[in-house]
Amino acid sequence: MPNGRCRMHGGKSSGPTKGSKNALKHGMRTAEHIEFRRSLNDLLRKSRALVEETLA
């Protein structure tokens, strides 16, 4: 196209606008969920270490 954009898709996307609910499908990548996973993994790591320490 003369304007340098794809006729079918409009070229590169800059991503969703701030606050767009269309960008949030399941919440698995939200900051809150990422922090939750990190804290859960840390708790599991500490629990495994405690079990190993107790059994040894």
PyMOL Python script that loads the backbone (N, CA, C, O; Angstrom):
from pymol import cmd

cmd.read_pdbstr("""\
ATOM      1  N   MET A   1       0.847  -1.180   0.000  1.00  0.00           N
ATOM      2  CA  MET A   1       0.000   0.000   0.000  1.00  0.00           C
ATOM      3  C   MET A   1       0.894   1.245   0.000  1.00  0.00           C
ATOM      4  O   MET A   1       2.015   1.206   0.508  1.00  0.00           O
ATOM      5  N   PRO A   2       0.405   2.326  -0.559  1.00  0.00           N
ATOM      6  CA  PRO A   2       1.199   3.559  -0.616  1.00  0.00           C
ATOM      7  C   PRO A   2       1.575   4.116   0.766  1.00  0.00           C
ATOM      8  O   PRO A   2       2.626   4.741   0.909  1.00  0.00           O
ATOM      9  N   ASN A   3       0.746   3.900   1.763  1.00  0.00           N
ATOM     10  CA  ASN A   3       1.042   4.448   3.082  1.00  0.00           C
ATOM     11  C   ASN A   3       1.980   3.554   3.895  1.00  0.00           C
ATOM     12  O   ASN A   3       2.315   3.889   5.032  1.00  0.00           O
ATOM     13  N   GLY A   4       2.409   2.423   3.331  1.00  0.00           N
ATOM     14  CA  GLY A   4       3.360   1.546   4.010  1.00  0.00           C
ATOM     15  C   GLY A   4       2.738   0.582   4.992  1.00  0.00           C
ATOM     16  O   GLY A   4       3.458  -0.106   5.716  1.00  0.00           O
ATOM     17  N   ARG A   5       1.431   0.513   5.038  1.00  0.00           N
ATOM     18  CA  ARG A   5       0.759  -0.401   5.962  1.00  0.00           C
ATOM     19  C   ARG A   5       0.106  -1.534   5.192  1.00  0.00           C
ATOM     20  O   ARG A   5      -0.212  -1.400   4.011  1.00  0.00           O
ATOM     21  N   CYS A   6      -0.085  -2.628   5.865  1.00  0.00           N
ATOM     22  CA  CYS A   6      -0.733  -3.786   5.261  1.00  0.00           C
ATOM     23  C   CYS A   6      -2.203  -3.458   4.982  1.00  0.00           C
ATOM     24  O   CYS A   6      -2.903  -2.912   5.835  1.00  0.00           O
ATOM     25  N   ARG A   7      -2.643  -3.791   3.807  1.00  0.00           N
ATOM     26  CA  ARG A   7      -4.027  -3.532   3.416  1.00  0.00           C
ATOM     27  C   ARG A   7      -5.009  -4.348   4.246  1.00  0.00           C
ATOM     28  O   ARG A   7      -6.115  -3.894   4.542  1.00  0.00           O
ATOM     29  N   MET A   8      -4.593  -5.562   4.622  1.00  0.00           N
ATOM     30  CA  MET A   8      -5.489  -6.439   5.354  1.00  0.00           C
ATOM     31  C   MET A   8      -5.411  -6.241   6.874  1.00  0.00           C
ATOM     32  O   MET A   8      -6.420  -6.331   7.573  1.00  0.00           O
ATOM     33  N   HIS A   9      -4.195  -5.971   7.374  1.00  0.00           N
ATOM     34  CA  HIS A   9      -4.009  -5.965   8.819  1.00  0.00           C
ATOM     35  C   HIS A   9      -3.627  -4.611   9.394  1.00  0.00           C
ATOM     36  O   HIS A   9      -3.650  -4.446  10.614  1.00  0.00           O
ATOM     37  N   GLY A  10      -3.282  -3.651   8.575  1.00  0.00           N
ATOM     38  CA  GLY A  10      -2.956  -2.325   9.067  1.00  0.00           C
ATOM     39  C   GLY A  10      -1.542  -2.169   9.585  1.00  0.00           C
ATOM     40  O   GLY A  10      -1.237  -1.153  10.210  1.00  0.00           O
ATOM     41  N   GLY A  11      -0.686  -3.113   9.356  1.00  0.00           N
ATOM     42  CA  GLY A  11       0.702  -2.985   9.778  1.00  0.00           C
ATOM     43  C   GLY A  11       0.916  -3.454  11.194  1.00  0.00           C
ATOM     44  O   GLY A  11       0.081  -4.155  11.767  1.00  0.00           O
ATOM     45  N   LYS A  12       2.061  -3.053  11.764  1.00  0.00           N
ATOM     46  CA  LYS A  12       2.399  -3.467  13.119  1.00  0.00           C
ATOM     47  C   LYS A  12       1.473  -2.829  14.129  1.00  0.00           C
ATOM     48  O   LYS A  12       1.072  -1.673  13.989  1.00  0.00           O
ATOM     49  N   SER A  13       1.148  -3.578  15.120  1.00  0.00           N
ATOM     50  CA  SER A  13       0.292  -3.073  16.183  1.00  0.00           C
ATOM     51  C   SER A  13       1.159  -2.555  17.319  1.00  0.00           C
ATOM     52  O   SER A  13       2.199  -3.138  17.624  1.00  0.00           O
ATOM     53  N   SER A  14       0.745  -1.486  17.931  1.00  0.00           N
ATOM     54  CA  SER A  14       1.475  -0.974  19.086  1.00  0.00           C
ATOM     55  C   SER A  14       0.939  -1.585  20.375  1.00  0.00           C
ATOM     56  O   SER A  14       1.363  -1.209  21.467  1.00  0.00           O
ATOM     57  N   GLY A  15       0.019  -2.516  20.250  1.00  0.00           N
ATOM     58  CA  GLY A  15      -0.538  -3.187  21.419  1.00  0.00           C
ATOM     59  C   GLY A  15      -1.834  -2.548  21.862  1.00  0.00           C
ATOM     60  O   GLY A  15      -2.247  -1.532  21.303  1.00  0.00           O
ATOM     61  N   PRO A  16      -2.478  -3.123  22.851  1.00  0.00           N
ATOM     62  CA  PRO A  16      -3.751  -2.577  23.324  1.00  0.00           C
ATOM     63  C   PRO A  16      -3.537  -1.266  24.084  1.00  0.00           C
ATOM     64  O   PRO A  16      -2.455  -1.012  24.614  1.00  0.00           O
ATOM     65  N   THR A  17      -4.556  -0.463  24.125  1.00  0.00           N
ATOM     66  CA  THR A  17      -4.472   0.791  24.859  1.00  0.00           C
ATOM     67  C   THR A  17      -4.452   0.521  26.353  1.00  0.00           C
ATOM     68  O   THR A  17      -4.880  -0.542  26.804  1.00  0.00           O
ATOM     69  N   LYS A  18      -3.960   1.473  27.112  1.00  0.00           N
ATOM     70  CA  LYS A  18      -3.903   1.319  28.569  1.00  0.00           C
ATOM     71  C   LYS A  18      -5.313   1.159  29.119  1.00  0.00           C
ATOM     72  O   LYS A  18      -6.220   1.909  28.758  1.00  0.00           O
ATOM     73  N   GLY A  19      -5.487   0.183  29.988  1.00  0.00           N
ATOM     74  CA  GLY A  19      -6.782  -0.034  30.614  1.00  0.00           C
ATOM     75  C   GLY A  19      -7.770  -0.800  29.765  1.00  0.00           C
ATOM     76  O   GLY A  19      -8.940  -0.910  30.132  1.00  0.00           O
ATOM     77  N   SER A  20      -7.323  -1.338  28.628  1.00  0.00           N
ATOM     78  CA  SER A  20      -8.217  -2.075  27.748  1.00  0.00           C
ATOM     79  C   SER A  20      -8.526  -3.440  28.342  1.00  0.00           C
ATOM     80  O   SER A  20      -7.611  -4.220  28.610  1.00  0.00           O
ATOM     81  N   LYS A  21      -9.787  -3.735  28.547  1.00  0.00           N
ATOM     82  CA  LYS A  21     -10.186  -5.034  29.086  1.00  0.00           C
ATOM     83  C   LYS A  21     -10.097  -6.121  28.022  1.00  0.00           C
ATOM     84  O   LYS A  21     -10.132  -7.308  28.348  1.00  0.00           O
ATOM     85  N   ASN A  22      -9.981  -5.730  26.747  1.00  0.00           N
ATOM     86  CA  ASN A  22      -9.854  -6.724  25.686  1.00  0.00           C
ATOM     87  C   ASN A  22      -8.500  -7.406  25.730  1.00  0.00           C
ATOM     88  O   ASN A  22      -8.353  -8.522  25.232  1.00  0.00           O
ATOM     89  N   ALA A  23      -7.515  -6.757  26.314  1.00  0.00           N
ATOM     90  CA  ALA A  23      -6.183  -7.340  26.383  1.00  0.00           C
ATOM     91  C   ALA A  23      -6.085  -8.383  27.492  1.00  0.00           C
ATOM     92  O   ALA A  23      -5.149  -9.182  27.498  1.00  0.00           O
ATOM     93  N   LEU A  24      -7.012  -8.390  28.411  1.00  0.00           N
ATOM     94  CA  LEU A  24      -6.979  -9.297  29.546  1.00  0.00           C
ATOM     95  C   LEU A  24      -7.946 -10.445  29.290  1.00  0.00           C
ATOM     96  O   LEU A  24      -9.162 -10.290  29.409  1.00  0.00           O
ATOM     97  N   LYS A  25      -7.391 -11.592  28.939  1.00  0.00           N
ATOM     98  CA  LYS A  25      -8.252 -12.729  28.633  1.00  0.00           C
ATOM     99  C   LYS A  25      -8.472 -13.617  29.838  1.00  0.00           C
ATOM    100  O   LYS A  25      -9.596 -14.046  30.099  1.00  0.00           O
ATOM    101  N   HIS A  26      -7.393 -13.901  30.586  1.00  0.00           N
ATOM    102  CA  HIS A  26      -7.522 -14.855  31.679  1.00  0.00           C
ATOM    103  C   HIS A  26      -6.821 -14.413  32.944  1.00  0.00           C
ATOM    104  O   HIS A  26      -7.014 -15.029  33.992  1.00  0.00           O
ATOM    105  N   GLY A  27      -6.019 -13.373  32.884  1.00  0.00           N
ATOM    106  CA  GLY A  27      -5.382 -12.854  34.080  1.00  0.00           C
ATOM    107  C   GLY A  27      -4.126 -13.578  34.510  1.00  0.00           C
ATOM    108  O   GLY A  27      -3.597 -13.293  35.584  1.00  0.00           O
ATOM    109  N   MET A  28      -3.631 -14.505  33.708  1.00  0.00           N
ATOM    110  CA  MET A  28      -2.452 -15.277  34.087  1.00  0.00           C
ATOM    111  C   MET A  28      -1.171 -14.458  34.035  1.00  0.00           C
ATOM    112  O   MET A  28      -0.165 -14.859  34.619  1.00  0.00           O
ATOM    113  N   ARG A  29      -1.186 -13.325  33.351  1.00  0.00           N
ATOM    114  CA  ARG A  29       0.018 -12.522  33.208  1.00  0.00           C
ATOM    115  C   ARG A  29      -0.094 -11.158  33.891  1.00  0.00           C
ATOM    116  O   ARG A  29       0.701 -10.258  33.618  1.00  0.00           O
ATOM    117  N   THR A  30      -1.054 -11.011  34.756  1.00  0.00           N
ATOM    118  CA  THR A  30      -1.175  -9.755  35.485  1.00  0.00           C
ATOM    119  C   THR A  30      -0.088  -9.694  36.555  1.00  0.00           C
ATOM    120  O   THR A  30       0.420 -10.730  36.984  1.00  0.00           O
ATOM    121  N   ALA A  31       0.263  -8.502  36.979  1.00  0.00           N
ATOM    122  CA  ALA A  31       1.314  -8.330  37.985  1.00  0.00           C
ATOM    123  C   ALA A  31       0.952  -9.052  39.280  1.00  0.00           C
ATOM    124  O   ALA A  31       1.819  -9.631  39.935  1.00  0.00           O
ATOM    125  N   GLU A  32      -0.318  -9.018  39.645  1.00  0.00           N
ATOM    126  CA  GLU A  32      -0.750  -9.677  40.877  1.00  0.00           C
ATOM    127  C   GLU A  32      -0.555 -11.186  40.795  1.00  0.00           C
ATOM    128  O   GLU A  32      -0.107 -11.812  41.757  1.00  0.00           O
ATOM    129  N   HIS A  33      -0.888 -11.765  39.653  1.00  0.00           N
ATOM    130  CA  HIS A  33      -0.776 -13.215  39.502  1.00  0.00           C
ATOM    131  C   HIS A  33       0.682 -13.640  39.436  1.00  0.00           C
ATOM    132  O   HIS A  33       1.048 -14.679  39.986  1.00  0.00           O
ATOM    133  N   ILE A  34       1.517 -12.856  38.774  1.00  0.00           N
ATOM    134  CA  ILE A  34       2.941 -13.172  38.701  1.00  0.00           C
ATOM    135  C   ILE A  34       3.552 -13.134  40.099  1.00  0.00           C
ATOM    136  O   ILE A  34       4.329 -14.018  40.459  1.00  0.00           O
ATOM    137  N   GLU A  35       3.208 -12.123  40.884  1.00  0.00           N
ATOM    138  CA  GLU A  35       3.712 -12.026  42.254  1.00  0.00           C
ATOM    139  C   GLU A  35       3.211 -13.190  43.098  1.00  0.00           C
ATOM    140  O   GLU A  35       3.954 -13.716  43.927  1.00  0.00           O
ATOM    141  N   PHE A  36       1.956 -13.600  42.899  1.00  0.00           N
ATOM    142  CA  PHE A  36       1.407 -14.746  43.624  1.00  0.00           C
ATOM    143  C   PHE A  36       2.182 -16.017  43.301  1.00  0.00           C
ATOM    144  O   PHE A  36       2.520 -16.785  44.202  1.00  0.00           O
ATOM    145  N   ARG A  37       2.466 -16.243  42.015  1.00  0.00           N
ATOM    146  CA  ARG A  37       3.220 -17.437  41.615  1.00  0.00           C
ATOM    147  C   ARG A  37       4.619 -17.430  42.207  1.00  0.00           C
ATOM    148  O   ARG A  37       5.112 -18.465  42.654  1.00  0.00           O
ATOM    149  N   ARG A  38       5.258 -16.271  42.212  1.00  0.00           N
ATOM    150  CA  ARG A  38       6.607 -16.188  42.777  1.00  0.00           C
ATOM    151  C   ARG A  38       6.595 -16.499  44.267  1.00  0.00           C
ATOM    152  O   ARG A  38       7.455 -17.230  44.760  1.00  0.00           O
ATOM    153  N   SER A  39       5.627 -15.949  44.979  1.00  0.00           N
ATOM    154  CA  SER A  39       5.566 -16.206  46.423  1.00  0.00           C
ATOM    155  C   SER A  39       5.220 -17.670  46.704  1.00  0.00           C
ATOM    156  O   SER A  39       5.737 -18.254  47.656  1.00  0.00           O
ATOM    157  N   LEU A  40       4.365 -18.254  45.897  1.00  0.00           N
ATOM    158  CA  LEU A  40       4.022 -19.666  46.059  1.00  0.00           C
ATOM    159  C   LEU A  40       5.233 -20.553  45.793  1.00  0.00           C
ATOM    160  O   LEU A  40       5.481 -21.504  46.534  1.00  0.00           O
ATOM    161  N   ASN A  41       5.989 -20.248  44.738  1.00  0.00           N
ATOM    162  CA  ASN A  41       7.192 -21.031  44.444  1.00  0.00           C
ATOM    163  C   ASN A  41       8.215 -20.902  45.559  1.00  0.00           C
ATOM    164  O   ASN A  41       8.882 -21.877  45.905  1.00  0.00           O
ATOM    165  N   ASP A  42       8.344 -19.710  46.126  1.00  0.00           N
ATOM    166  CA  ASP A  42       9.263 -19.506  47.240  1.00  0.00           C
ATOM    167  C   ASP A  42       8.839 -20.345  48.446  1.00  0.00           C
ATOM    168  O   ASP A  42       9.673 -20.972  49.099  1.00  0.00           O
ATOM    169  N   LEU A  43       7.542 -20.352  48.732  1.00  0.00           N
ATOM    170  CA  LEU A  43       7.020 -21.150  49.841  1.00  0.00           C
ATOM    171  C   LEU A  43       7.268 -22.637  49.609  1.00  0.00           C
ATOM    172  O   LEU A  43       7.643 -23.346  50.543  1.00  0.00           O
ATOM    173  N   LEU A  44       7.071 -23.116  48.409  1.00  0.00           N
ATOM    174  CA  LEU A  44       7.322 -24.523  48.089  1.00  0.00           C
ATOM    175  C   LEU A  44       8.800 -24.873  48.247  1.00  0.00           C
ATOM    176  O   LEU A  44       9.142 -25.934  48.770  1.00  0.00           O
ATOM    177  N   ARG A  45       9.677 -23.968  47.789  1.00  0.00           N
ATOM    178  CA  ARG A  45      11.115 -24.188  47.933  1.00  0.00           C
ATOM    179  C   ARG A  45      11.503 -24.311  49.405  1.00  0.00           C
ATOM    180  O   ARG A  45      12.264 -25.201  49.785  1.00  0.00           O
ATOM    181  N   LYS A  46      10.971 -23.409  50.226  1.00  0.00           N
ATOM    182  CA  LYS A  46      11.277 -23.444  51.660  1.00  0.00           C
ATOM    183  C   LYS A  46      10.715 -24.701  52.316  1.00  0.00           C
ATOM    184  O   LYS A  46      11.348 -25.278  53.201  1.00  0.00           O
ATOM    185  N   SER A  47       9.536 -25.125  51.888  1.00  0.00           N
ATOM    186  CA  SER A  47       8.926 -26.326  52.449  1.00  0.00           C
ATOM    187  C   SER A  47       9.750 -27.560  52.114  1.00  0.00           C
ATOM    188  O   SER A  47       9.967 -28.415  52.973  1.00  0.00           O
ATOM    189  N   ARG A  48      10.209 -27.657  50.873  1.00  0.00           N
ATOM    190  CA  ARG A  48      11.037 -28.802  50.470  1.00  0.00           C
ATOM    191  C   ARG A  48      12.334 -28.835  51.259  1.00  0.00           C
ATOM    192  O   ARG A  48      12.782 -29.899  51.685  1.00  0.00           O
ATOM    193  N   ALA A  49      12.939 -27.663  51.456  1.00  0.00           N
ATOM    194  CA  ALA A  49      14.187 -27.593  52.222  1.00  0.00           C
ATOM    195  C   ALA A  49      13.951 -28.033  53.664  1.00  0.00           C
ATOM    196  O   ALA A  49      14.784 -28.728  54.246  1.00  0.00           O
ATOM    197  N   LEU A  50      12.825 -27.632  54.237  1.00  0.00           N
ATOM    198  CA  LEU A  50      12.502 -28.016  55.608  1.00  0.00           C
ATOM    199  C   LEU A  50      12.287 -29.523  55.726  1.00  0.00           C
ATOM    200  O   LEU A  50      12.736 -30.140  56.692  1.00  0.00           O
ATOM    201  N   VAL A  51      11.613 -30.110  54.760  1.00  0.00           N
ATOM    202  CA  VAL A  51      11.387 -31.557  54.764  1.00  0.00           C
ATOM    203  C   VAL A  51      12.716 -32.283  54.644  1.00  0.00           C
ATOM    204  O   VAL A  51      12.966 -33.246  55.369  1.00  0.00           O
ATOM    205  N   GLU A  52      13.575 -31.827  53.728  1.00  0.00           N
ATOM    206  CA  GLU A  52      14.887 -32.462  53.572  1.00  0.00           C
ATOM    207  C   GLU A  52      15.711 -32.351  54.850  1.00  0.00           C
ATOM    208  O   GLU A  52      16.399 -33.295  55.239  1.00  0.00           O
ATOM    209  N   GLU A  53      15.637 -31.191  55.499  1.00  0.00           N
ATOM    210  CA  GLU A  53      16.370 -30.980  56.736  1.00  0.00           C
ATOM    211  C   GLU A  53      15.845 -31.877  57.843  1.00  0.00           C
ATOM    212  O   GLU A  53      16.618 -32.399  58.646  1.00  0.00           O
ATOM    213  N   THR A  54      14.539 -32.055  57.886  1.00  0.00           N
ATOM    214  CA  THR A  54      13.915 -32.873  58.918  1.00  0.00           C
ATOM    215  C   THR A  54      14.238 -34.349  58.731  1.00  0.00           C
ATOM    216  O   THR A  54      14.489 -35.061  59.703  1.00  0.00           O
ATOM    217  N   LEU A  55      14.232 -34.805  57.496  1.00  0.00           N
ATOM    218  CA  LEU A  55      14.473 -36.219  57.206  1.00  0.00           C
ATOM    219  C   LEU A  55      15.958 -36.587  57.285  1.00  0.00           C
ATOM    220  O   LEU A  55      16.297 -37.749  57.508  1.00  0.00           O
ATOM    221  N   ALA A  56      16.812 -35.635  57.109  1.00  0.00           N
ATOM    222  CA  ALA A  56      18.265 -35.929  57.088  1.00  0.00           C
ATOM    223  C   ALA A  56      18.859 -36.071  58.456  1.00  0.00           C
ATOM    224  O   ALA A  56      20.058 -36.315  58.586  1.00  0.00           O
TER     225      ALA A  56
END
""", "prot")
cmd.dss("prot")
cmd.show_as("cartoon", "prot")
cmd.util.cbc("prot")
cmd.orient("prot")
